[in-house]
């Protein structure tokens, strides 16, 4: 066997070996497994219920057509006022 024919055989063998190495990488199967495991914990969480004050402040912000930072600041102040309003009568009862 000559040198060039040996080189050709080695080149063909390496191409076949490389092809099987790439064929064995099973990335889609790993993605399917991670989706299954991440979906399970989120199903266990119950949806958070919002307080009456929070819902009322949201309605007021909607009526004023506030969005973004303005809405966030408005709701923060509204919630502070609502909680202060409910906390003051409870302090008077004691």
PDB file of N, CA, C and O in Angstrom:
ATOM      1  N   UNK A   1       0.833  -1.163   0.000  1.00  0.00           N
ATOM      2  CA  UNK A   1       0.000   0.000   0.000  1.00  0.00           C
ATOM      3  C   UNK A   1       0.887   1.238   0.000  1.00  0.00           C
ATOM      4  O   UNK A   1       1.871   1.320   0.735  1.00  0.00           O
ATOM      5  N   UNK A   2       0.521   2.181  -0.827  1.00  0.00           N
ATOM      6  CA  UNK A   2       1.339   3.383  -0.915  1.00  0.00           C
ATOM      7  C   UNK A   2       0.908   4.396   0.142  1.00  0.00           C
ATOM      8  O   UNK A   2      -0.128   4.259   0.794  1.00  0.00           O
ATOM      9  N   UNK A   3       1.719   5.380   0.276  1.00  0.00           N
ATOM     10  CA  UNK A   3       1.461   6.413   1.277  1.00  0.00           C
ATOM     11  C   UNK A   3       0.155   7.156   0.987  1.00  0.00           C
ATOM     12  O   UNK A   3      -0.615   7.418   1.911  1.00  0.00           O
ATOM     13  N   UNK A   4      -0.107   7.495  -0.251  1.00  0.00           N
ATOM     14  CA  UNK A   4      -1.323   8.240  -0.600  1.00  0.00           C
ATOM     15  C   UNK A   4      -2.578   7.409  -0.374  1.00  0.00           C
ATOM     16  O   UNK A   4      -3.610   7.946   0.028  1.00  0.00           O
ATOM     17  N   UNK A   5      -2.504   6.118  -0.626  1.00  0.00           N
ATOM     18  CA  UNK A   5      -3.690   5.294  -0.385  1.00  0.00           C
ATOM     19  C   UNK A   5      -3.945   5.152   1.110  1.00  0.00           C
ATOM     20  O   UNK A   5      -5.101   5.130   1.532  1.00  0.00           O
ATOM     21  N   UNK A   6      -2.888   5.054   1.924  1.00  0.00           N
ATOM     22  CA  UNK A   6      -3.060   5.021   3.379  1.00  0.00           C
ATOM     23  C   UNK A   6      -3.650   6.331   3.889  1.00  0.00           C
ATOM     24  O   UNK A   6      -4.508   6.342   4.772  1.00  0.00           O
ATOM     25  N   UNK A   7      -3.180   7.415   3.326  1.00  0.00           N
ATOM     26  CA  UNK A   7      -3.708   8.729   3.705  1.00  0.00           C
ATOM     27  C   UNK A   7      -5.189   8.841   3.350  1.00  0.00           C
ATOM     28  O   UNK A   7      -5.968   9.398   4.124  1.00  0.00           O
ATOM     29  N   UNK A   8      -5.579   8.329   2.211  1.00  0.00           N
ATOM     30  CA  UNK A   8      -6.978   8.355   1.791  1.00  0.00           C
ATOM     31  C   UNK A   8      -7.843   7.516   2.719  1.00  0.00           C
ATOM     32  O   UNK A   8      -8.952   7.924   3.063  1.00  0.00           O
ATOM     33  N   UNK A   9      -7.353   6.347   3.130  1.00  0.00           N
ATOM     34  CA  UNK A   9      -8.097   5.477   4.040  1.00  0.00           C
ATOM     35  C   UNK A   9      -8.261   6.159   5.399  1.00  0.00           C
ATOM     36  O   UNK A   9      -9.343   6.104   5.985  1.00  0.00           O
ATOM     37  N   UNK A  10      -7.221   6.791   5.903  1.00  0.00           N
ATOM     38  CA  UNK A  10      -7.284   7.488   7.186  1.00  0.00           C
ATOM     39  C   UNK A  10      -8.264   8.659   7.103  1.00  0.00           C
ATOM     40  O   UNK A  10      -9.034   8.890   8.036  1.00  0.00           O
ATOM     41  N   UNK A  11      -8.240   9.392   6.001  1.00  0.00           N
ATOM     42  CA  UNK A  11      -9.147  10.530   5.824  1.00  0.00           C
ATOM     43  C   UNK A  11     -10.595  10.064   5.800  1.00  0.00           C
ATOM     44  O   UNK A  11     -11.452  10.687   6.427  1.00  0.00           O
ATOM     45  N   UNK A  12     -10.883   8.977   5.085  1.00  0.00           N
ATOM     46  CA  UNK A  12     -12.246   8.436   5.045  1.00  0.00           C
ATOM     47  C   UNK A  12     -12.687   7.949   6.422  1.00  0.00           C
ATOM     48  O   UNK A  12     -13.819   8.198   6.836  1.00  0.00           O
ATOM     49  N   UNK A  13     -11.814   7.270   7.118  1.00  0.00           N
ATOM     50  CA  UNK A  13     -12.148   6.764   8.450  1.00  0.00           C
ATOM     51  C   UNK A  13     -12.434   7.924   9.409  1.00  0.00           C
ATOM     52  O   UNK A  13     -13.351   7.849  10.227  1.00  0.00           O
ATOM     53  N   UNK A  14     -11.651   8.981   9.302  1.00  0.00           N
ATOM     54  CA  UNK A  14     -11.882  10.125  10.202  1.00  0.00           C
ATOM     55  C   UNK A  14     -13.194  10.834   9.862  1.00  0.00           C
ATOM     56  O   UNK A  14     -13.872  11.335  10.759  1.00  0.00           O
ATOM     57  N   UNK A  15     -13.555  10.880   8.600  1.00  0.00           N
ATOM     58  CA  UNK A  15     -14.845  11.471   8.223  1.00  0.00           C
ATOM     59  C   UNK A  15     -16.011  10.668   8.794  1.00  0.00           C
ATOM     60  O   UNK A  15     -16.977  11.242   9.296  1.00  0.00           O
ATOM     61  N   UNK A  16     -15.920   9.357   8.717  1.00  0.00           N
ATOM     62  CA  UNK A  16     -16.979   8.517   9.280  1.00  0.00           C
ATOM     63  C   UNK A  16     -17.046   8.664  10.801  1.00  0.00           C
ATOM     64  O   UNK A  16     -18.134   8.727  11.374  1.00  0.00           O
ATOM     65  N   UNK A  17     -15.899   8.716  11.442  1.00  0.00           N
ATOM     66  CA  UNK A  17     -15.869   8.859  12.896  1.00  0.00           C
ATOM     67  C   UNK A  17     -16.430  10.214  13.321  1.00  0.00           C
ATOM     68  O   UNK A  17     -17.143  10.306  14.319  1.00  0.00           O
ATOM     69  N   UNK A  18     -16.113  11.252  12.575  1.00  0.00           N
ATOM     70  CA  UNK A  18     -16.618  12.590  12.900  1.00  0.00           C
ATOM     71  C   UNK A  18     -18.120  12.659  12.681  1.00  0.00           C
ATOM     72  O   UNK A  18     -18.834  13.288  13.462  1.00  0.00           O
ATOM     73  N   UNK A  19     -18.599  12.026  11.638  1.00  0.00           N
ATOM     74  CA  UNK A  19     -20.035  12.034  11.365  1.00  0.00           C
ATOM     75  C   UNK A  19     -20.836  11.366  12.459  1.00  0.00           C
ATOM     76  O   UNK A  19     -21.907  11.847  12.830  1.00  0.00           O
ATOM     77  N   UNK A  20     -20.331  10.264  12.977  1.00  0.00           N
ATOM     78  CA  UNK A  20     -21.049   9.583  14.050  1.00  0.00           C
ATOM     79  C   UNK A  20     -20.962  10.357  15.354  1.00  0.00           C
ATOM     80  O   UNK A  20     -21.888  10.306  16.163  1.00  0.00           O
ATOM     81  N   UNK A  21     -19.876  11.065  15.568  1.00  0.00           N
ATOM     82  CA  UNK A  21     -19.750  11.861  16.784  1.00  0.00           C
ATOM     83  C   UNK A  21     -20.778  12.997  16.780  1.00  0.00           C
ATOM     84  O   UNK A  21     -21.379  13.289  17.815  1.00  0.00           O
ATOM     85  N   UNK A  22     -20.980  13.624  15.653  1.00  0.00           N
ATOM     86  CA  UNK A  22     -21.974  14.687  15.571  1.00  0.00           C
ATOM     87  C   UNK A  22     -23.389  14.116  15.628  1.00  0.00           C
ATOM     88  O   UNK A  22     -24.294  14.764  16.154  1.00  0.00           O
ATOM     89  N   UNK A  23     -23.586  12.939  15.104  1.00  0.00           N
ATOM     90  CA  UNK A  23     -24.912  12.336  15.112  1.00  0.00           C
ATOM     91  C   UNK A  23     -25.322  11.921  16.514  1.00  0.00           C
ATOM     92  O   UNK A  23     -26.517  11.825  16.793  1.00  0.00           O
ATOM     93  N   UNK A  24     -24.382  11.674  17.396  1.00  0.00           N
ATOM     94  CA  UNK A  24     -24.700  11.213  18.734  1.00  0.00           C
ATOM     95  C   UNK A  24     -25.052  12.347  19.688  1.00  0.00           C
ATOM     96  O   UNK A  24     -25.540  12.079  20.785  1.00  0.00           O
ATOM     97  N   UNK A  25     -24.827  13.581  19.321  1.00  0.00           N
ATOM     98  CA  UNK A  25     -25.158  14.706  20.190  1.00  0.00           C
ATOM     99  C   UNK A  25     -26.671  14.890  20.176  1.00  0.00           C
ATOM    100  O   UNK A  25     -27.233  15.302  19.161  1.00  0.00           O
ATOM    101  N   UNK A  26     -27.328  14.593  21.278  1.00  0.00           N
ATOM    102  CA  UNK A  26     -28.781  14.618  21.355  1.00  0.00           C
ATOM    103  C   UNK A  26     -29.256  15.826  22.149  1.00  0.00           C
ATOM    104  O   UNK A  26     -29.810  15.662  23.236  1.00  0.00           O
ATOM    105  N   UNK A  27     -29.057  17.016  21.642  1.00  0.00           N
ATOM    106  CA  UNK A  27     -29.473  18.232  22.327  1.00  0.00           C
ATOM    107  C   UNK A  27     -30.989  18.371  22.412  1.00  0.00           C
ATOM    108  O   UNK A  27     -31.472  18.799  23.461  1.00  0.00           O
ATOM    109  N   UNK A  28     -31.776  18.042  21.387  1.00  0.00           N
ATOM    110  CA  UNK A  28     -33.233  18.204  21.518  1.00  0.00           C
ATOM    111  C   UNK A  28     -33.828  17.369  22.637  1.00  0.00           C
ATOM    112  O   UNK A  28     -34.785  17.806  23.276  1.00  0.00           O
ATOM    113  N   UNK A  29     -33.298  16.190  22.893  1.00  0.00           N
ATOM    114  CA  UNK A  29     -33.815  15.365  23.974  1.00  0.00           C
ATOM    115  C   UNK A  29     -33.575  16.033  25.320  1.00  0.00           C
ATOM    116  O   UNK A  29     -34.421  15.942  26.210  1.00  0.00           O
ATOM    117  N   UNK A  30     -32.438  16.701  25.487  1.00  0.00           N
ATOM    118  CA  UNK A  30     -32.138  17.375  26.741  1.00  0.00           C
ATOM    119  C   UNK A  30     -33.070  18.552  26.957  1.00  0.00           C
ATOM    120  O   UNK A  30     -33.488  18.804  28.087  1.00  0.00           O
ATOM    121  N   UNK A  31     -33.406  19.279  25.899  1.00  0.00           N
ATOM    122  CA  UNK A  31     -34.326  20.407  26.033  1.00  0.00           C
ATOM    123  C   UNK A  31     -35.712  19.949  26.442  1.00  0.00           C
ATOM    124  O   UNK A  31     -36.375  20.614  27.237  1.00  0.00           O
ATOM    125  N   UNK A  32     -36.154  18.828  25.913  1.00  0.00           N
ATOM    126  CA  UNK A  32     -37.477  18.312  26.261  1.00  0.00           C
ATOM    127  C   UNK A  32     -37.527  17.944  27.742  1.00  0.00           C
ATOM    128  O   UNK A  32     -38.546  18.154  28.401  1.00  0.00           O
ATOM    129  N   UNK A  33     -36.429  17.396  28.268  1.00  0.00           N
ATOM    130  CA  UNK A  33     -36.394  17.025  29.677  1.00  0.00           C
ATOM    131  C   UNK A  33     -36.433  18.250  30.577  1.00  0.00           C
ATOM    132  O   UNK A  33     -37.098  18.225  31.612  1.00  0.00           O
ATOM    133  N   UNK A  34     -35.732  19.330  30.207  1.00  0.00           N
ATOM    134  CA  UNK A  34     -35.703  20.513  31.059  1.00  0.00           C
ATOM    135  C   UNK A  34     -37.059  21.209  31.076  1.00  0.00           C
ATOM    136  O   UNK A  34     -37.446  21.774  32.099  1.00  0.00           O
ATOM    137  N   UNK A  35     -37.773  21.178  29.981  1.00  0.00           N
ATOM    138  CA  UNK A  35     -39.105  21.791  29.958  1.00  0.00           C
ATOM    139  C   UNK A  35     -40.047  21.054  30.892  1.00  0.00           C
ATOM    140  O   UNK A  35     -40.875  21.677  31.556  1.00  0.00           O
ATOM    141  N   UNK A  36     -39.933  19.765  30.950  1.00  0.00           N
ATOM    142  CA  UNK A  36     -40.797  18.973  31.805  1.00  0.00           C
ATOM    143  C   UNK A  36     -40.506  19.265  33.271  1.00  0.00           C
ATOM    144  O   UNK A  36     -41.432  19.381  34.075  1.00  0.00           O
ATOM    145  N   UNK A  37     -39.229  19.385  33.627  1.00  0.00           N
ATOM    146  CA  UNK A  37     -38.888  19.598  35.026  1.00  0.00           C
ATOM    147  C   UNK A  37     -39.187  21.024  35.467  1.00  0.00           C
ATOM    148  O   UNK A  37     -39.533  21.233  36.630  1.00  0.00           O
ATOM    149  N   UNK A  38     -39.070  22.010  34.590  1.00  0.00           N
ATOM    150  CA  UNK A  38     -39.349  23.376  35.000  1.00  0.00           C
ATOM    151  C   UNK A  38     -40.840  23.657  35.041  1.00  0.00           C
ATOM    152  O   UNK A  38     -41.269  24.560  35.760  1.00  0.00           O
ATOM    153  N   UNK A  39     -41.635  22.921  34.299  1.00  0.00           N
ATOM    154  CA  UNK A  39     -43.073  23.162  34.289  1.00  0.00           C
ATOM    155  C   UNK A  39     -43.734  22.657  35.566  1.00  0.00           C
ATOM    156  O   UNK A  39     -44.752  23.208  35.984  1.00  0.00           O
ATOM    157  N   UNK A  40     -43.191  21.641  36.186  1.00  0.00           N
ATOM    158  CA  UNK A  40     -43.805  21.051  37.362  1.00  0.00           C
ATOM    159  C   UNK A  40     -43.868  22.013  38.548  1.00  0.00           C
ATOM    160  O   UNK A  40     -44.940  22.128  39.143  1.00  0.00           O
ATOM    161  N   UNK A  41     -42.786  22.721  38.939  1.00  0.00           N
ATOM    162  CA  UNK A  41     -42.875  23.602  40.096  1.00  0.00           C
ATOM    163  C   UNK A  41     -43.832  24.782  39.889  1.00  0.00           C
ATOM    164  O   UNK A  41     -44.464  25.221  40.849  1.00  0.00           O
ATOM    165  N   UNK A  42     -43.954  25.303  38.675  1.00  0.00           N
ATOM    166  CA  UNK A  42     -44.837  26.440  38.455  1.00  0.00           C
ATOM    167  C   UNK A  42     -46.292  26.038  38.551  1.00  0.00           C
ATOM    168  O   UNK A  42     -47.135  26.873  38.877  1.00  0.00           O
ATOM    169  N   UNK A  43     -46.620  24.766  38.273  1.00  0.00           N
ATOM    170  CA  UNK A  43     -48.000  24.313  38.383  1.00  0.00           C
ATOM    171  C   UNK A  43     -48.448  24.241  39.837  1.00  0.00           C
ATOM    172  O   UNK A  43     -49.639  24.363  40.122  1.00  0.00           O
ATOM    173  N   UNK A  44     -47.512  24.046  40.756  1.00  0.00           N
ATOM    174  CA  UNK A  44     -47.852  23.899  42.162  1.00  0.00           C
ATOM    175  C   UNK A  44     -48.188  25.233  42.822  1.00  0.00           C
ATOM    176  O   UNK A  44     -48.886  25.260  43.836  1.00  0.00           O
ATOM    177  N   UNK A  45     -47.702  26.334  42.261  1.00  0.00           N
ATOM    178  CA  UNK A  45     -47.939  27.639  42.868  1.00  0.00           C
ATOM    179  C   UNK A  45     -49.366  28.093  42.614  1.00  0.00           C
ATOM    180  O   UNK A  45     -49.863  28.019  41.491  1.00  0.00           O
ATOM    181  N   UNK A  46     -50.007  28.557  43.654  1.00  0.00           N
ATOM    182  CA  UNK A  46     -51.360  29.078  43.511  1.00  0.00           C
ATOM    183  C   UNK A  46     -51.273  30.534  43.070  1.00  0.00           C
ATOM    184  O   UNK A  46     -50.323  31.224  43.441  1.00  0.00           O
ATOM    185  N   UNK A  47     -52.219  31.013  42.301  1.00  0.00           N
ATOM    186  CA  UNK A  47     -52.175  32.421  41.899  1.00  0.00           C
ATOM    187  C   UNK A  47     -52.341  33.330  43.118  1.00  0.00           C
ATOM    188  O   UNK A  47     -53.131  33.050  44.020  1.00  0.00           O
ATOM    189  N   UNK A  48     -51.589  34.404  43.120  1.00  0.00           N
ATOM    190  CA  UNK A  48     -51.610  35.322  44.244  1.00  0.00           C
ATOM    191  C   UNK A  48     -52.882  36.157  44.187  1.00  0.00           C
ATOM    192  O   UNK A  48     -53.210  36.742  43.155  1.00  0.00           O
ATOM    193  N   UNK A  49     -53.579  36.202  45.289  1.00  0.00           N
ATOM    194  CA  UNK A  49     -54.808  36.997  45.353  1.00  0.00           C
ATOM    195  C   UNK A  49     -54.448  38.416  45.772  1.00  0.00           C
ATOM    196  O   UNK A  49     -53.640  38.623  46.677  1.00  0.00           O
ATOM    197  N   UNK A  50     -55.054  39.385  45.107  1.00  0.00           N
ATOM    198  CA  UNK A  50     -54.777  40.788  45.378  1.00  0.00           C
ATOM    199  C   UNK A  50     -55.783  41.322  46.399  1.00  0.00           C
ATOM    200  O   UNK A  50     -56.938  40.899  46.437  1.00  0.00           O
ATOM    201  N   UNK A  51     -55.320  42.251  47.213  1.00  0.00           N
ATOM    202  CA  UNK A  51     -56.181  42.824  48.232  1.00  0.00           C
ATOM    203  C   UNK A  51     -57.186  43.781  47.595  1.00  0.00           C
ATOM    204  O   UNK A  51     -57.029  44.190  46.445  1.00  0.00           O
ATOM    205  N   UNK A  52     -58.195  44.122  48.342  1.00  0.00           N
ATOM    206  CA  UNK A  52     -59.208  45.048  47.860  1.00  0.00           C
ATOM    207  C   UNK A  52     -58.587  46.420  47.583  1.00  0.00           C
ATOM    208  O   UNK A  52     -58.959  47.095  46.622  1.00  0.00           O
ATOM    209  N   UNK A  53     -57.638  46.826  48.432  1.00  0.00           N
ATOM    210  CA  UNK A  53     -56.972  48.110  48.232  1.00  0.00           C
ATOM    211  C   UNK A  53     -56.195  48.117  46.921  1.00  0.00           C
ATOM    212  O   UNK A  53     -56.229  49.095  46.174  1.00  0.00           O
ATOM    213  N   UNK A  54     -55.503  47.031  46.652  1.00  0.00           N
ATOM    214  CA  UNK A  54     -54.719  46.926  45.430  1.00  0.00           C
ATOM    215  C   UNK A  54     -55.613  47.008  44.200  1.00  0.00           C
ATOM    216  O   UNK A  54     -55.289  47.705  43.239  1.00  0.00           O
ATOM    217  N   UNK A  55     -56.729  46.302  44.229  1.00  0.00           N
ATOM    218  CA  UNK A  55     -57.651  46.328  43.095  1.00  0.00           C
ATOM    219  C   UNK A  55     -58.255  47.719  42.904  1.00  0.00           C
ATOM    220  O   UNK A  55     -58.412  48.179  41.773  1.00  0.00           O
ATOM    221  N   UNK A  56     -58.589  48.379  43.996  1.00  0.00           N
ATOM    222  CA  UNK A  56     -59.169  49.725  43.899  1.00  0.00           C
ATOM    223  C   UNK A  56     -58.149  50.716  43.345  1.00  0.00           C
ATOM    224  O   UNK A  56     -58.494  51.562  42.519  1.00  0.00           O
ATOM    225  N   UNK A  57     -56.903  50.620  43.791  1.00  0.00           N
ATOM    226  CA  UNK A  57     -55.860  51.508  43.279  1.00  0.00           C
ATOM    227  C   UNK A  57     -55.615  51.260  41.793  1.00  0.00           C
ATOM    228  O   UNK A  57     -55.358  52.197  41.038  1.00  0.00           O
ATOM    229  N   UNK A  58     -55.693  50.011  41.383  1.00  0.00           N
ATOM    230  CA  UNK A  58     -55.531  49.693  39.960  1.00  0.00           C
ATOM    231  C   UNK A  58     -56.669  50.286  39.142  1.00  0.00           C
ATOM    232  O   UNK A  58     -56.448  50.803  38.048  1.00  0.00           O
ATOM    233  N   UNK A  59     -57.884  50.211  39.671  1.00  0.00           N
ATOM    234  CA  UNK A  59     -59.029  50.793  38.962  1.00  0.00           C
ATOM    235  C   UNK A  59     -58.867  52.307  38.818  1.00  0.00           C
ATOM    236  O   UNK A  59     -59.179  52.872  37.769  1.00  0.00           O
ATOM    237  N   UNK A  60     -58.379  52.958  39.874  1.00  0.00           N
ATOM    238  CA  UNK A  60     -58.172  54.404  39.813  1.00  0.00           C
ATOM    239  C   UNK A  60     -57.077  54.754  38.807  1.00  0.00           C
ATOM    240  O   UNK A  60     -57.196  55.739  38.078  1.00  0.00           O
ATOM    241  N   UNK A  61     -56.017  53.957  38.764  1.00  0.00           N
ATOM    242  CA  UNK A  61     -54.941  54.193  37.804  1.00  0.00           C
ATOM    243  C   UNK A  61     -55.434  53.977  36.380  1.00  0.00           C
ATOM    244  O   UNK A  61     -55.036  54.702  35.467  1.00  0.00           O
ATOM    245  N   UNK A  62     -56.296  52.987  36.186  1.00  0.00           N
ATOM    246  CA  UNK A  62     -56.882  52.756  34.862  1.00  0.00           C
ATOM    247  C   UNK A  62     -57.758  53.931  34.448  1.00  0.00           C
ATOM    248  O   UNK A  62     -57.735  54.350  33.291  1.00  0.00           O
ATOM    249  N   UNK A  63     -58.531  54.465  35.395  1.00  0.00           N
ATOM    250  CA  UNK A  63     -59.410  55.589  35.086  1.00  0.00           C
ATOM    251  C   UNK A  63     -58.602  56.821  34.672  1.00  0.00           C
ATOM    252  O   UNK A  63     -59.040  57.605  33.830  1.00  0.00           O
ATOM    253  N   UNK A  64     -57.434  56.980  35.265  1.00  0.00           N
ATOM    254  CA  UNK A  64     -56.569  58.110  34.918  1.00  0.00           C
ATOM    255  C   UNK A  64     -55.672  57.808  33.714  1.00  0.00           C
ATOM    256  O   UNK A  64     -54.915  58.672  33.270  1.00  0.00           O
ATOM    257  N   UNK A  65     -55.758  56.583  33.187  1.00  0.00           N
ATOM    258  CA  UNK A  65     -54.961  56.139  32.032  1.00  0.00           C
ATOM    259  C   UNK A  65     -53.454  56.282  32.292  1.00  0.00           C
ATOM    260  O   UNK A  65     -52.702  56.703  31.413  1.00  0.00           O
ATOM    261  N   UNK A  66     -53.029  55.929  33.500  1.00  0.00           N
ATOM    262  CA  UNK A  66     -51.612  55.994  33.852  1.00  0.00           C
ATOM    263  C   UNK A  66     -50.902  54.731  33.394  1.00  0.00           C
ATOM    264  O   UNK A  66     -51.455  53.632  33.431  1.00  0.00           O
ATOM    265  N   UNK A  67     -49.655  54.921  32.961  1.00  0.00           N
ATOM    266  CA  UNK A  67     -48.845  53.785  32.515  1.00  0.00           C
ATOM    267  C   UNK A  67     -47.408  53.984  32.971  1.00  0.00           C
ATOM    268  O   UNK A  67     -46.966  55.102  33.236  1.00  0.00           O
ATOM    269  N   UNK A  68     -46.690  52.868  33.057  1.00  0.00           N
ATOM    270  CA  UNK A  68     -45.263  52.910  33.362  1.00  0.00           C
ATOM    271  C   UNK A  68     -44.959  53.384  34.766  1.00  0.00           C
ATOM    272  O   UNK A  68     -45.597  52.964  35.731  1.00  0.00           O
ATOM    273  N   UNK A  69     -43.968  54.271  34.871  1.00  0.00           N
ATOM    274  CA  UNK A  69     -43.514  54.764  36.178  1.00  0.00           C
ATOM    275  C   UNK A  69     -44.593  55.581  36.876  1.00  0.00           C
ATOM    276  O   UNK A  69     -44.726  55.529  38.099  1.00  0.00           O
ATOM    277  N   UNK A  70     -45.359  56.333  36.100  1.00  0.00           N
ATOM    278  CA  UNK A  70     -46.423  57.140  36.715  1.00  0.00           C
ATOM    279  C   UNK A  70     -47.439  56.235  37.405  1.00  0.00           C
ATOM    280  O   UNK A  70     -47.883  56.525  38.516  1.00  0.00           O
ATOM    281  N   UNK A  71     -47.807  55.134  36.739  1.00  0.00           N
ATOM    282  CA  UNK A  71     -48.777  54.207  37.317  1.00  0.00           C
ATOM    283  C   UNK A  71     -48.199  53.555  38.572  1.00  0.00           C
ATOM    284  O   UNK A  71     -48.882  53.431  39.588  1.00  0.00           O
ATOM    285  N   UNK A  72     -46.941  53.144  38.490  1.00  0.00           N
ATOM    286  CA  UNK A  72     -46.300  52.498  39.629  1.00  0.00           C
ATOM    287  C   UNK A  72     -46.251  53.438  40.832  1.00  0.00           C
ATOM    288  O   UNK A  72     -46.567  53.028  41.949  1.00  0.00           O
ATOM    289  N   UNK A  73     -45.861  54.684  40.615  1.00  0.00           N
ATOM    290  CA  UNK A  73     -45.801  55.661  41.707  1.00  0.00           C
ATOM    291  C   UNK A  73     -47.182  55.954  42.260  1.00  0.00           C
ATOM    292  O   UNK A  73     -47.354  56.058  43.474  1.00  0.00           O
ATOM    293  N   UNK A  74     -48.173  56.089  41.383  1.00  0.00           N
ATOM    294  CA  UNK A  74     -49.532  56.349  41.832  1.00  0.00           C
ATOM    295  C   UNK A  74     -50.049  55.202  42.700  1.00  0.00           C
ATOM    296  O   UNK A  74     -50.627  55.435  43.762  1.00  0.00           O
ATOM    297  N   UNK A  75     -49.840  53.965  42.248  1.00  0.00           N
ATOM    298  CA  UNK A  75     -50.325  52.813  43.009  1.00  0.00           C
ATOM    299  C   UNK A  75     -49.614  52.705  44.353  1.00  0.00           C
ATOM    300  O   UNK A  75     -50.227  52.330  45.354  1.00  0.00           O
ATOM    301  N   UNK A  76     -48.317  53.033  44.379  1.00  0.00           N
ATOM    302  CA  UNK A  76     -47.565  52.975  45.636  1.00  0.00           C
ATOM    303  C   UNK A  76     -48.159  53.956  46.648  1.00  0.00           C
ATOM    304  O   UNK A  76     -48.405  53.596  47.799  1.00  0.00           O
ATOM    305  N   UNK A  77     -48.386  55.198  46.211  1.00  0.00           N
ATOM    306  CA  UNK A  77     -48.963  56.207  47.107  1.00  0.00           C
ATOM    307  C   UNK A  77     -50.387  55.836  47.516  1.00  0.00           C
ATOM    308  O   UNK A  77     -50.775  56.012  48.671  1.00  0.00           O
ATOM    309  N   UNK A  78     -51.147  55.329  46.573  1.00  0.00           N
ATOM    310  CA  UNK A  78     -52.523  54.931  46.858  1.00  0.00           C
ATOM    311  C   UNK A  78     -52.561  53.817  47.902  1.00  0.00           C
ATOM    312  O   UNK A  78     -53.388  53.843  48.814  1.00  0.00           O
ATOM    313  N   UNK A  79     -51.664  52.841  47.765  1.00  0.00           N
ATOM    314  CA  UNK A  79     -51.623  51.741  48.726  1.00  0.00           C
ATOM    315  C   UNK A  79     -51.205  52.229  50.115  1.00  0.00           C
ATOM    316  O   UNK A  79     -51.723  51.752  51.125  1.00  0.00           O
ATOM    317  N   UNK A  80     -50.259  53.188  50.162  1.00  0.00           N
ATOM    318  CA  UNK A  80     -49.847  53.749  51.449  1.00  0.00           C
ATOM    319  C   UNK A  80     -51.017  54.437  52.126  1.00  0.00           C
ATOM    320  O   UNK A  80     -51.247  54.255  53.322  1.00  0.00           O
ATOM    321  N   UNK A  81     -51.761  55.236  51.353  1.00  0.00           N
ATOM    322  CA  UNK A  81     -52.915  55.943  51.907  1.00  0.00           C
ATOM    323  C   UNK A  81     -53.996  54.967  52.352  1.00  0.00           C
ATOM    324  O   UNK A  81     -54.612  55.159  53.401  1.00  0.00           O
ATOM    325  N   UNK A  82     -54.230  53.936  51.573  1.00  0.00           N
ATOM    326  CA  UNK A  82     -55.253  52.957  51.924  1.00  0.00           C
ATOM    327  C   UNK A  82     -54.880  52.207  53.194  1.00  0.00           C
ATOM    328  O   UNK A  82     -55.732  51.985  54.054  1.00  0.00           O
ATOM    329  N   UNK A  83     -53.629  51.817  53.319  1.00  0.00           N
ATOM    330  CA  UNK A  83     -53.202  51.099  54.524  1.00  0.00           C
ATOM    331  C   UNK A  83     -53.193  52.017  55.738  1.00  0.00           C
ATOM    332  O   UNK A  83     -53.528  51.589  56.843  1.00  0.00           O
ATOM    333  N   UNK A  84     -52.814  53.273  55.541  1.00  0.00           N
ATOM    334  CA  UNK A  84     -52.829  54.233  56.656  1.00  0.00           C
ATOM    335  C   UNK A  84     -54.259  54.507  57.091  1.00  0.00           C
ATOM    336  O   UNK A  84     -54.520  54.683  58.281  1.00  0.00           O
ATOM    337  N   UNK A  85     -55.174  54.547  56.157  1.00  0.00           N
ATOM    338  CA  UNK A  85     -56.575  54.784  56.473  1.00  0.00           C
ATOM    339  C   UNK A  85     -57.191  53.652  57.261  1.00  0.00           C
ATOM    340  O   UNK A  85     -58.017  53.894  58.141  1.00  0.00           O
ATOM    341  N   UNK A  86     -56.806  52.411  56.965  1.00  0.00           N
ATOM    342  CA  UNK A  86     -57.350  51.271  57.682  1.00  0.00           C
ATOM    343  C   UNK A  86     -56.639  51.036  59.000  1.00  0.00           C
ATOM    344  O   UNK A  86     -57.225  50.465  59.920  1.00  0.00           O
ATOM    345  N   UNK A  87     -55.384  51.465  59.115  1.00  0.00           N
ATOM    346  CA  UNK A  87     -54.620  51.233  60.339  1.00  0.00           C
ATOM    347  C   UNK A  87     -54.997  52.236  61.427  1.00  0.00           C
ATOM    348  O   UNK A  87     -54.943  51.892  62.608  1.00  0.00           O
ATOM    349  N   UNK A  88     -55.376  53.464  61.071  1.00  0.00           N
ATOM    350  CA  UNK A  88     -55.670  54.495  62.063  1.00  0.00           C
ATOM    351  C   UNK A  88     -56.891  54.161  62.909  1.00  0.00           C
ATOM    352  O   UNK A  88     -56.817  54.319  64.128  1.00  0.00           O
ATOM    353  N   UNK A  89     -58.017  53.707  62.343  1.00  0.00           N
ATOM    354  CA  UNK A  89     -59.161  53.358  63.197  1.00  0.00           C
ATOM    355  C   UNK A  89     -58.870  52.184  64.120  1.00  0.00           C
ATOM    356  O   UNK A  89     -59.409  52.132  65.225  1.00  0.00           O
ATOM    357  N   UNK A  90     -58.055  51.265  63.710  1.00  0.00           N
ATOM    358  CA  UNK A  90     -57.723  50.135  64.572  1.00  0.00           C
ATOM    359  C   UNK A  90     -56.918  50.603  65.771  1.00  0.00           C
ATOM    360  O   UNK A  90     -57.056  50.037  66.855  1.00  0.00           O
ATOM    361  N   UNK A  91     -56.083  51.620  65.608  1.00  0.00           N
ATOM    362  CA  UNK A  91     -55.286  52.148  66.724  1.00  0.00           C
ATOM    363  C   UNK A  91     -56.182  52.886  67.715  1.00  0.00           C
ATOM    364  O   UNK A  91     -55.923  52.869  68.919  1.00  0.00           O
ATOM    365  N   UNK A  92     -57.244  53.542  67.209  1.00  0.00           N
ATOM    366  CA  UNK A  92     -58.154  54.271  68.101  1.00  0.00           C
ATOM    367  C   UNK A  92     -58.968  53.338  68.974  1.00  0.00           C
ATOM    368  O   UNK A  92     -59.343  53.723  70.081  1.00  0.00           O
ATOM    369  N   UNK A  93     -59.254  52.134  68.527  1.00  0.00           N
ATOM    370  CA  UNK A  93     -60.066  51.203  69.274  1.00  0.00           C
ATOM    371  C   UNK A  93     -59.360  50.704  70.516  1.00  0.00           C
ATOM    372  O   UNK A  93     -60.023  50.320  71.479  1.00  0.00           O
ATOM    373  N   UNK A  94     -58.059  50.697  70.524  1.00  0.00           N
ATOM    374  CA  UNK A  94     -57.312  50.186  71.669  1.00  0.00           C
ATOM    375  C   UNK A  94     -57.283  51.210  72.722  1.00  0.00           C
ATOM    376  O   UNK A  94     -56.701  50.987  73.783  1.00  0.00           O
TER     377      UNK A  94
END
